[in-house]
Amino acid sequence: MADDVDAAIEAGLMAFQPCDCAGDAVTAVLQAQQRLRTAWAARARYRQRQARLACRAAEREARRLKVSDVASDIKVARPALPSGAAAILARAKAKAAERMKP
């Protein structure tokens, strides 16, 4: 009745079973039990949701790292210039080298 939930839990709030001879005073205890069960269920759902979100974030990060590793491997494997552009550049360098000769 003093609204001290921790003390009520330690005193056995959740283990309390009313008998038929109990009067209206038991209603407050039963309501407190129900509120506590609801709060515990909500906390459990919240923790499950946080675990799911953390798992999804870890999977997303793993996929991102895997894709970036694959992308970096692909970048190394490809030439910097297409073959046609490389040929034009090679001819231009050769022509420039001939001009530099005395």
Buried (B, 14 or more C-beta within 10 A) or exposed (E): EEEEEEEBEEEEBEEBEEEEEEEEEBEEBEEBBEEBEEEEEEEEEEEEEEEEEEEEEEEEEEEEEEEEEEEEEEEEEEEEEEEEEEEEEEEEEEEEEEEEEE
